[in-house]
Amino acid sequence: MSIRNELAQIVDDVAEQATREGRIASPLDVVDAILARYAVVELPEPVREYQEQGPAAEWTVRGNGYALVRNDLTIVVSFKGAASPAEARQMAAALVAAANRAEAQP
């Protein structure tokens, strides 16, 4: 099942549960149900874009690493040493943002 369909099923399940309880599901009920199943990540903007070279962009993680979308739309990743949970989340968000940027290019 696609994520889109899974999210629609979650919304439907929350609405059905609320109906059984004699109430209307609130937006917070839906958000809580989604967050119980999925990690939602705010995608960061690149810290640097290289317009003169084409669609290249770079995201950094507190000086410990980076994700770079190259002109050929491949993604280069570097991370040095151990990471805290917060740094790991930042790197994950940077990778997703880089992948989205690469996929969005013609």
CORLINTA-V589595 format. One record per pair of residues at least 4 apart in sequence whose ideal C-beta (glycine too) atoms are under 8 Angstrom apart, sorted by sequence separation. I is the first residue (numbers start at 1). GAP is how many residues later the second one is. If there is no record, write none. Layout:
# CORLINTA-V589595
i & gap
I & GAP
I & GAP
This chain:
# CORLINTA-V589595
i & gap
1 & 4
2 & 4
3 & 4
4 & 4
5 & 4
6 & 4
7 & 4
8 & 4
9 & 4
10 & 4
11 & 4
12 & 4
13 & 4
14 & 4
15 & 4
16 & 4
17 & 4
19 & 4
25 & 4
26 & 4
27 & 4
28 & 4
29 & 4
30 & 4
31 & 4
32 & 4
33 & 4
34 & 4
50 & 4
61 & 4
69 & 4
70 & 4
79 & 4
83 & 4
84 & 4
85 & 4
86 & 4
87 & 4
88 & 4
89 & 4
90 & 4
91 & 4
92 & 4
93 & 4
94 & 4
95 & 4
96 & 4
97 & 4
98 & 4
99 & 4
100 & 4
101 & 4
1 & 5
18 & 5
25 & 5
35 & 5
60 & 5
61 & 5
69 & 5
70 & 5
83 & 5
18 & 6
19 & 6
34 & 6
50 & 6
60 & 6
69 & 6
70 & 6
18 & 7
49 & 7
50 & 7
59 & 7
68 & 7
1 & 8
17 & 8
18 & 8
49 & 8
50 & 8
58 & 8
59 & 8
67 & 8
68 & 8
83 & 8
48 & 9
49 & 9
58 & 9
59 & 9
67 & 9
68 & 9
15 & 10
48 & 10
58 & 10
66 & 10
67 & 10
14 & 11
18 & 11
46 & 11
47 & 11
57 & 11
58 & 11
66 & 11
46 & 12
47 & 12
56 & 12
57 & 12
65 & 12
66 & 12
79 & 12
46 & 13
47 & 13
56 & 13
65 & 13
55 & 14
56 & 14
65 & 14
14 & 15
44 & 15
56 & 15
64 & 15
65 & 15
14 & 16
55 & 16
64 & 16
54 & 17
64 & 17
53 & 18
55 & 18
61 & 18
65 & 18
77 & 18
11 & 19
14 & 19
64 & 19
10 & 20
13 & 20
75 & 20
11 & 22
61 & 22
10 & 23
64 & 23
75 & 23
10 & 24
67 & 24
75 & 24
62 & 25
61 & 26
65 & 26
7 & 27
10 & 27
67 & 27
75 & 27
62 & 28
66 & 28
67 & 28
74 & 28
61 & 29
65 & 29
69 & 29
73 & 29
61 & 30
67 & 30
68 & 30
6 & 31
7 & 31
67 & 31
69 & 32
73 & 32
61 & 33
69 & 33
60 & 34
3 & 35
59 & 35
59 & 38
59 & 39
57 & 41
57 & 44
44 & 46
55 & 46
41 & 48
44 & 49
43 & 50
44 & 50
55 & 50
41 & 51
42 & 51
46 & 51
41 & 52
45 & 52
43 & 53
44 & 53
43 & 54
41 & 55
46 & 55
43 & 57
